[in-house]
Amino acid sequence: MSRRITAAIVGIVIGTMLLAGIGTIVASRVAGKAREISALEDRANTIADLVPNLDRTLRPNNPTLVEAQEKLVKVLGLSGVTQLRISAKGALVGTRPSWIPARDFDLEALRTGDTLSGSRGNRLWAASARTNPNGSATVAVLTATREPIIAPALRWLAFSAAVALVIAIGVSVLLGRRLGRPIRDAVDVTGRIAGGDLTARLPEPDPAGRPSDELGALAHSINGMAVQLERSRALEHQFLMSVSHDLRTPLTSIRGYAEAIADGLGDPTTSAAVIVAESQRLERLVADLLDLAKLDAHQFGFRIAETHLAPVIAAAVASISPDADGAGLAVRVANDVDPLLLVDADRLAQVVGNLTSNSLKFARTAVWIRTRPMGSPDGAPGVAIDVADDGPGIEPADVPHVFERLYQAASRVVAKESGSGLGLAIVKELVEGMGGTVAVASVPGSGTTFTVWFPTIG
């Protein structure tokens, strides 16, 4: 990663400097050339006004003046000024600089007062003419050579590029190490997690706050994954212990009473009743496990149909009544409404039965089942099914987790009857699979209320 970052930064620096340097050189070259030609034209116009005409026919009786004029022109020639003359017939008298193209040196344009200019390579020129009384014209041609700027500019560009590259390499190395270290730490920690060390964690600058950048978010996500995996492993271990206990206890009872019958000891009728009860307990546990496995594999089928709620609740209460009577508890039903639902009647009865059975484990005197109209947050009509008990309640820290499979409360209240610990998880899966919602409200010491909501038809 560090090498890729270094290569990327160095490449960007080189590309940027080349584009900026070449662009600057070209732009300055073009702009400077235009300014120099403009200045040369101004000088040509000025010199055209100052340089005297050397046509002796205009001053035949003043040889001294002519000689002085010739000396002045020679001096100007040393400064790159050439004087030419265009005769009255339009012929050029004198020799223009050979490198000035003939096509650009328009004599007629000069006679009409135009200023000509141009360039060839590093050499610039400008020409201006003044018309004489006899119809001829005196032409002043100025030439100049531009100083080479590309070579010096390239030297400075190369020097600047070298300095920038050194800085870029240093910055990229530091940046690569800064960015690469968290990635290497993440690779190391994820490898440890994959190897079974679920206590491995990445350091976070602010574990309690929101990640400040993408690397912080990555560390936070990996740590969250490790926490969930560690919790899942703990729950899995707890589940195996719980299921092992729930399987061993009835099997021990069945074996003990079966051996008693075989040895002719005890009351066969009583022993058979115990064996039947423990067998039913095992059957419920296995059924819960199978239901959960089907839900996880998305193989759980629903027979959705229009169903009245009251008969479903009555059937669920009838199936749970023997357990309630055996525990000395009452199950009270208040059907305020009997709406029509689009659900699987058997699964809805299972939901109500599971909730009621769970409440019976903790109730002191009774369990209440009540139906009442309740709309959804968006205004859709619906019905709520409340299953409440007068038990010890649930601690606030445990309320968000009651529907999680295998969850055990931190301050677990000993239930009157052991179970698989899967009933509430199955309830949540069944309710949501039929388009409803389930929630729980509890006050420690004042009981617990589970509320199932379904939309109604019509």
C-alpha positions as CSV (number, residue, x, y, z in Angstrom):
1,M,0.0,0.0,0.0
2,S,2.8,2.4,0.9
3,R,4.5,1.8,-2.5
4,R,1.2,2.4,-4.3
5,I,0.6,5.6,-2.4
6,T,4.1,6.8,-3.1
7,A,3.9,6.0,-6.8
8,A,0.5,7.7,-7.1
9,I,1.7,10.9,-5.3
10,V,4.9,11.1,-7.2
11,G,3.1,10.5,-10.5
12,I,0.6,13.3,-9.6
13,V,3.4,15.7,-8.7
14,I,5.3,15.0,-11.9
15,G,2.2,15.3,-14.1
16,T,1.1,18.5,-12.3
17,M,4.5,20.1,-12.6
18,L,4.9,19.2,-16.2
19,L,1.5,20.5,-17.1
20,A,1.9,23.7,-15.1
21,G,5.5,24.3,-16.2
22,I,5.0,23.7,-19.9
23,G,1.7,25.6,-19.8
24,T,3.3,28.5,-18.1
25,I,6.3,28.5,-20.5
26,V,4.1,28.4,-23.5
27,A,1.7,31.0,-22.3
28,S,4.5,33.4,-21.2
29,R,6.3,32.8,-24.5
30,V,3.2,33.7,-26.5
31,A,2.3,36.7,-24.4
32,G,5.9,37.9,-24.2
33,K,6.3,37.7,-28.0
34,A,3.1,39.7,-28.6
35,R,4.3,42.4,-26.1
36,E,7.8,42.6,-27.7
37,I,6.5,42.9,-31.3
38,S,4.1,45.7,-30.1
39,A,7.0,47.5,-28.5
40,L,9.1,47.0,-31.6
41,E,6.4,48.5,-33.8
42,D,6.2,51.6,-31.5
43,R,10.0,52.0,-31.8
44,A,9.8,51.6,-35.6
45,N,7.2,54.3,-35.8
46,T,9.3,56.6,-33.7
47,I,12.5,56.0,-35.5
48,A,10.8,56.4,-38.9
49,D,10.0,60.0,-37.8
50,L,13.6,60.6,-36.6
51,V,15.8,58.9,-39.2
52,P,16.5,61.4,-42.1
53,N,16.0,60.6,-45.8
54,L,19.3,59.9,-47.5
55,D,18.0,60.7,-51.0
56,R,20.7,63.2,-52.3
57,T,18.3,64.4,-55.0
58,L,16.3,66.1,-52.2
59,R,19.4,68.0,-50.9
60,P,21.9,68.4,-53.7
61,N,23.5,71.5,-52.4
62,N,24.1,70.4,-48.8
63,P,26.7,67.6,-48.8
64,T,27.6,68.2,-45.2
65,L,24.1,67.5,-44.1
66,V,24.0,64.4,-46.2
67,E,27.3,63.1,-44.7
68,A,25.9,63.7,-41.1
69,Q,22.8,61.9,-42.0
70,E,24.8,58.9,-43.3
71,K,26.8,58.8,-40.1
72,L,23.6,58.8,-38.0
73,V,22.2,55.9,-40.0
74,K,25.4,53.9,-39.5
75,V,25.1,54.5,-35.7
76,L,21.4,53.4,-35.8
77,G,22.5,50.4,-37.8
78,L,24.6,49.3,-35.0
79,S,21.5,49.2,-32.9
80,G,19.6,47.0,-35.3
81,V,18.0,49.7,-37.4
82,T,18.1,49.4,-41.2
83,Q,17.0,52.3,-43.4
84,L,15.5,51.4,-46.8
85,R,13.8,53.5,-49.5
86,I,10.8,52.9,-51.7
87,S,11.1,54.8,-54.9
88,A,8.3,56.8,-56.4
89,K,7.8,53.9,-58.8
90,G,7.4,51.4,-55.9
91,A,10.8,49.7,-56.1
92,L,12.8,48.9,-53.0
93,V,16.1,50.6,-52.7
94,G,18.4,48.9,-50.3
95,T,18.6,45.4,-48.9
96,R,16.2,44.2,-46.2
97,P,17.4,41.6,-43.7
98,S,17.5,38.3,-45.6
99,W,15.6,36.4,-42.9
100,I,12.5,38.5,-43.3
101,P,10.2,36.7,-45.7
102,A,9.5,38.8,-48.9
103,R,5.8,37.9,-48.7
104,D,5.5,39.6,-45.3
105,F,7.4,42.8,-46.5
106,D,4.5,44.5,-48.3
107,L,5.8,47.7,-49.9
108,E,2.4,49.0,-50.9
109,A,1.2,48.7,-47.3
110,L,4.2,50.5,-46.0
111,R,3.7,53.4,-48.5
112,T,0.1,53.7,-47.3
113,G,1.3,54.2,-43.7
114,D,0.8,50.6,-42.3
115,T,3.3,49.3,-39.7
116,L,4.5,45.7,-40.5
117,S,5.9,43.2,-38.0
118,G,6.6,39.6,-37.7
119,S,8.9,36.9,-36.3
120,R,11.0,34.0,-37.3
121,G,12.4,31.8,-34.6
122,N,13.8,34.0,-31.9
123,R,14.2,37.0,-34.2
124,L,11.5,39.8,-34.4
125,W,11.1,42.6,-36.8
126,A,9.0,45.7,-37.4
127,A,9.0,48.2,-40.3
128,S,7.5,51.7,-40.6
129,A,7.7,54.1,-43.5
130,R,7.3,57.9,-44.0
131,T,6.4,59.4,-47.4
132,N,8.7,62.0,-48.9
133,P,7.6,65.1,-51.0
134,N,8.9,63.5,-54.2
135,G,6.6,60.4,-53.8
136,S,9.3,58.1,-52.4
137,A,9.2,56.7,-48.9
138,T,11.8,56.2,-46.2
139,V,11.5,52.9,-44.4
140,A,12.9,52.1,-40.9
141,V,13.3,48.4,-40.2
142,L,14.0,47.3,-36.6
143,T,15.1,43.9,-35.7
144,A,15.6,42.2,-32.3
145,T,16.6,38.8,-31.0
146,R,14.6,37.3,-28.2
147,E,16.5,35.9,-25.2
148,P,16.1,32.2,-24.9
149,I,13.7,31.4,-22.0
150,I,12.9,27.7,-22.6
151,A,16.3,26.4,-21.6
152,P,16.6,28.5,-18.4
153,A,13.0,27.7,-17.6
154,L,13.5,24.0,-18.1
155,R,16.5,24.2,-15.8
156,W,14.5,25.9,-13.1
157,L,11.6,23.5,-13.7
158,A,13.9,20.5,-13.3
159,F,15.3,21.9,-10.1
160,S,11.8,22.7,-8.7
161,A,10.6,19.2,-9.8
162,A,13.5,17.6,-8.0
163,V,12.7,19.5,-4.8
164,A,9.0,18.7,-5.1
165,L,9.7,15.0,-5.7
166,V,11.8,14.8,-2.6
167,I,9.1,16.4,-0.6
168,A,6.4,14.3,-2.3
169,I,8.3,11.1,-1.6
170,G,8.8,12.0,2.1
171,V,5.1,13.0,2.5
172,S,4.0,9.8,0.7
173,V,6.1,7.6,2.8
174,L,4.8,9.2,6.0
175,L,1.3,9.1,4.7
176,G,1.7,5.5,3.5
177,R,2.9,4.4,7.0
178,R,0.1,6.4,8.6
179,L,-2.6,4.8,6.4
180,G,-0.9,1.4,6.2
181,R,-0.5,0.8,9.9
182,P,-4.3,0.7,10.7
183,I,-4.8,-1.6,7.7
184,R,-2.0,-3.9,8.9
185,D,-3.5,-3.9,12.4
186,A,-6.9,-4.7,10.9
187,V,-5.4,-7.6,8.9
188,D,-3.8,-8.9,12.1
189,V,-6.9,-8.6,14.2
190,T,-9.2,-10.1,11.7
191,G,-6.7,-13.0,11.3
192,R,-6.8,-13.5,15.1
193,I,-10.6,-13.4,15.0
194,A,-10.7,-15.9,12.2
195,G,-8.4,-18.1,14.3
196,G,-10.8,-18.1,17.2
197,D,-9.5,-15.2,19.3
198,L,-12.7,-13.3,19.7
199,T,-11.2,-11.0,22.3
200,A,-9.0,-9.3,19.7
201,R,-9.8,-5.6,19.2
202,L,-8.5,-2.7,17.2
203,P,-7.6,0.6,19.0
204,E,-10.2,3.3,18.4
205,P,-9.4,7.0,18.9
206,D,-12.8,7.6,20.3
207,P,-14.5,4.2,21.1
208,A,-17.6,6.0,22.6
209,G,-18.1,8.5,19.8
210,R,-18.6,8.4,16.1
211,P,-15.6,7.4,13.9
212,S,-13.7,10.5,12.7
213,D,-12.7,8.9,9.3
214,E,-13.0,5.8,7.1
215,L,-10.2,4.1,9.0
216,G,-11.9,4.8,12.3
217,A,-15.2,3.5,10.9
218,L,-13.3,0.3,9.8
219,A,-11.9,-0.2,13.2
220,H,-15.3,0.4,14.8
221,S,-17.0,-2.0,12.4
222,I,-14.4,-4.8,13.0
223,N,-14.7,-4.3,16.8
224,G,-18.4,-4.4,16.5
225,M,-18.2,-7.7,14.5
226,A,-15.9,-9.2,17.1
227,V,-18.3,-8.2,19.9
228,Q,-21.2,-9.8,18.1
229,L,-19.2,-12.9,17.4
230,E,-18.1,-13.2,21.0
231,R,-21.6,-12.7,22.1
232,S,-22.9,-15.3,19.6
233,R,-20.3,-17.8,20.8
234,A,-21.3,-17.2,24.4
235,L,-25.0,-17.6,23.5
236,E,-24.2,-20.7,21.5
237,H,-22.4,-22.2,24.5
238,Q,-25.3,-21.1,26.8
239,F,-27.8,-22.6,24.4
240,L,-26.0,-26.0,24.3
241,M,-25.8,-26.1,28.0
242,S,-29.5,-25.1,28.3
243,V,-30.7,-27.6,25.7
244,S,-28.5,-30.3,27.2
245,H,-30.0,-29.7,30.6
246,D,-33.5,-29.6,29.1
247,L,-33.0,-32.9,27.3
248,R,-31.2,-34.6,30.2
249,T,-33.8,-33.8,32.8
250,P,-36.8,-35.3,31.2
251,L,-34.8,-38.2,29.8
252,T,-33.5,-39.0,33.3
253,S,-37.1,-38.9,34.6
254,I,-38.3,-41.1,31.8
255,R,-35.5,-43.6,32.4
256,G,-36.0,-43.7,36.1
257,Y,-39.7,-44.3,36.0
258,A,-39.4,-46.8,33.1
259,E,-36.8,-48.7,35.2
260,A,-39.2,-48.6,38.2
261,I,-42.0,-50.1,36.1
262,A,-39.6,-52.7,34.8
263,D,-38.6,-53.6,38.4
264,G,-42.2,-53.7,39.5
265,L,-41.7,-50.8,41.9
266,G,-44.0,-47.8,42.4
267,D,-47.4,-47.2,40.9
268,P,-47.4,-47.9,37.2
269,T,-50.2,-45.4,36.6
270,T,-48.2,-42.6,38.2
271,S,-45.0,-43.6,36.5
272,A,-46.8,-43.7,33.1
273,A,-48.2,-40.2,33.7
274,V,-44.8,-38.8,34.5
275,I,-43.3,-40.5,31.4
276,V,-46.1,-39.0,29.2
277,A,-45.6,-35.5,30.7
278,E,-41.8,-35.6,30.2
279,S,-42.2,-37.0,26.7
280,Q,-44.5,-34.1,25.8
281,R,-41.9,-31.7,27.2
282,L,-39.3,-33.3,25.0
283,E,-41.7,-33.0,22.1
284,R,-42.2,-29.3,22.7
285,L,-38.4,-28.7,22.8
286,V,-37.8,-30.6,19.6
287,A,-40.6,-28.8,17.9
288,D,-39.1,-25.4,18.9
289,L,-35.8,-26.4,17.5
290,L,-37.3,-27.6,14.3
291,D,-39.4,-24.4,13.9
292,L,-36.3,-22.3,14.5
293,A,-34.3,-24.3,12.0
294,K,-37.0,-23.9,9.4
295,L,-37.3,-20.1,10.0
296,D,-33.5,-19.8,9.6
297,A,-33.6,-21.7,6.4
298,H,-36.6,-19.7,5.1
299,Q,-38.4,-23.0,4.7
300,F,-41.2,-22.1,7.0
301,G,-44.5,-22.1,5.2
302,F,-47.6,-20.0,6.0
303,R,-51.1,-20.8,5.0
304,I,-52.4,-17.2,4.9
305,A,-56.2,-16.9,4.9
306,E,-58.9,-14.6,6.3
307,T,-59.2,-15.5,10.0
308,H,-61.3,-14.2,12.8
309,L,-59.2,-13.4,15.9
310,A,-61.5,-14.6,18.7
311,P,-61.6,-18.3,17.8
312,V,-57.8,-18.4,17.4
313,I,-57.3,-17.0,20.9
314,A,-59.9,-19.4,22.3
315,A,-58.0,-22.3,20.8
316,A,-54.7,-21.1,22.2
317,V,-56.1,-20.7,25.7
318,A,-57.7,-24.1,25.6
319,S,-54.4,-25.7,24.7
320,I,-52.6,-23.9,27.5
321,S,-55.3,-24.3,30.2
322,P,-54.0,-27.6,31.6
323,D,-50.6,-26.0,32.3
324,A,-52.3,-23.0,33.9
325,D,-54.5,-25.1,36.1
326,G,-51.6,-27.3,37.1
327,A,-49.7,-24.2,38.2
328,G,-52.7,-22.8,40.0
329,L,-52.9,-19.7,37.8
330,A,-55.8,-18.2,35.9
331,V,-55.9,-17.1,32.2
332,R,-58.4,-14.3,31.7
333,V,-59.5,-13.3,28.2
334,A,-61.1,-10.0,27.2
335,N,-62.0,-9.8,23.5
336,D,-63.0,-6.2,23.1
337,V,-62.9,-6.7,19.3
338,D,-63.1,-9.7,16.9
339,P,-61.5,-8.4,13.7
340,L,-60.8,-10.2,10.5
341,L,-57.1,-10.8,9.9
342,L,-55.1,-12.1,6.9
343,V,-52.9,-14.6,8.8
344,D,-52.1,-18.3,9.3
345,A,-54.5,-19.3,12.0
346,D,-52.4,-22.2,13.3
347,R,-49.3,-20.0,13.5
348,L,-51.2,-17.2,15.2
349,A,-52.4,-19.7,17.8
350,Q,-48.8,-20.8,18.3
351,V,-47.8,-17.1,18.8
352,V,-50.5,-16.6,21.5
353,G,-49.8,-19.9,23.1
354,N,-46.0,-19.2,23.3
355,L,-46.6,-15.8,24.8
356,T,-49.1,-17.1,27.3
357,S,-46.9,-20.1,28.2
358,N,-44.0,-17.7,28.8
359,S,-46.1,-15.4,31.0
360,L,-47.3,-18.4,33.0
361,K,-43.7,-19.1,34.0
362,F,-43.4,-15.8,35.8
363,A,-47.0,-14.9,36.8
364,R,-47.9,-14.8,40.5
365,T,-51.7,-15.1,40.1
366,A,-52.9,-14.8,36.5
367,V,-52.2,-14.0,32.9
368,W,-54.5,-11.6,31.0
369,I,-55.1,-11.7,27.2
370,R,-56.8,-8.7,25.7
371,T,-57.6,-7.6,22.2
372,R,-58.1,-4.0,21.3
373,P,-58.2,-1.8,18.2
374,M,-54.9,0.1,17.5
375,G,-53.9,1.8,14.3
376,S,-50.4,1.8,12.9
377,P,-48.2,4.9,12.9
378,D,-49.2,5.6,9.3
379,G,-52.9,5.4,10.1
380,A,-53.7,1.9,8.9
381,P,-56.4,0.1,10.9
382,G,-55.2,-2.8,13.1
383,V,-55.6,-4.8,16.2
384,A,-53.4,-5.3,19.3
385,I,-53.2,-8.5,21.3
386,D,-51.9,-7.9,24.8
387,V,-50.5,-10.8,26.9
388,A,-49.8,-9.5,30.4
389,D,-48.7,-11.1,33.7
390,D,-48.3,-9.9,37.3
391,G,-44.8,-11.3,37.7
392,P,-41.5,-9.7,38.7
393,G,-41.0,-7.9,35.4
394,I,-37.9,-7.4,33.3
395,E,-35.0,-5.2,34.0
396,P,-34.7,-2.2,31.5
397,A,-31.3,-3.4,30.3
398,D,-32.8,-6.7,29.3
399,V,-35.9,-5.5,27.6
400,P,-34.3,-4.8,24.1
401,H,-33.0,-8.4,24.1
402,V,-36.0,-10.5,25.1
403,F,-36.7,-11.6,21.6
404,E,-33.2,-12.7,20.9
405,R,-32.7,-16.4,20.7
406,L,-30.8,-17.9,23.6
407,Y,-30.6,-14.6,25.5
408,Q,-30.3,-14.9,29.3
409,A,-31.0,-11.8,31.4
410,A,-28.2,-10.5,33.5
411,S,-30.4,-10.8,36.6
412,R,-32.4,-13.8,35.6
413,V,-35.5,-14.6,37.5
414,V,-35.9,-18.4,38.0
415,A,-38.9,-19.5,36.1
416,K,-41.4,-22.0,37.4
417,E,-40.7,-24.3,34.5
418,S,-37.7,-24.7,32.4
419,G,-37.9,-24.4,28.6
420,S,-35.8,-24.1,25.5
421,G,-35.5,-20.3,25.7
422,L,-36.6,-20.2,22.0
423,G,-40.3,-19.4,22.4
424,L,-40.0,-15.6,22.2
425,A,-37.5,-15.7,19.3
426,I,-40.0,-18.0,17.4
427,V,-42.8,-15.6,18.2
428,K,-41.0,-12.7,16.7
429,E,-40.1,-14.6,13.5
430,L,-43.7,-15.8,13.1
431,V,-45.3,-12.5,13.7
432,E,-43.0,-10.6,11.3
433,G,-43.4,-13.4,8.8
434,M,-47.2,-12.8,8.8
435,G,-46.8,-9.0,8.4
436,G,-47.2,-8.0,12.1
437,T,-45.0,-6.5,14.8
438,V,-44.3,-7.6,18.4
439,A,-43.1,-5.4,21.4
440,V,-42.7,-5.7,25.1
441,A,-43.2,-3.3,28.0
442,S,-42.2,-4.1,31.5
443,V,-41.7,-2.4,34.9
444,P,-39.6,-4.3,37.4
445,G,-41.9,-5.5,40.2
446,S,-45.1,-4.7,38.3
447,G,-45.3,-7.4,35.6
448,T,-44.7,-7.6,31.8
449,T,-46.9,-7.0,28.8
450,F,-46.3,-8.4,25.3
451,T,-48.1,-6.7,22.5
452,V,-48.7,-8.2,19.1
453,W,-50.1,-6.0,16.3
454,F,-51.6,-7.1,12.9
455,P,-53.4,-5.0,10.3
456,T,-57.1,-5.8,9.9
457,I,-59.2,-6.4,6.8
458,G,-61.9,-3.8,6.0
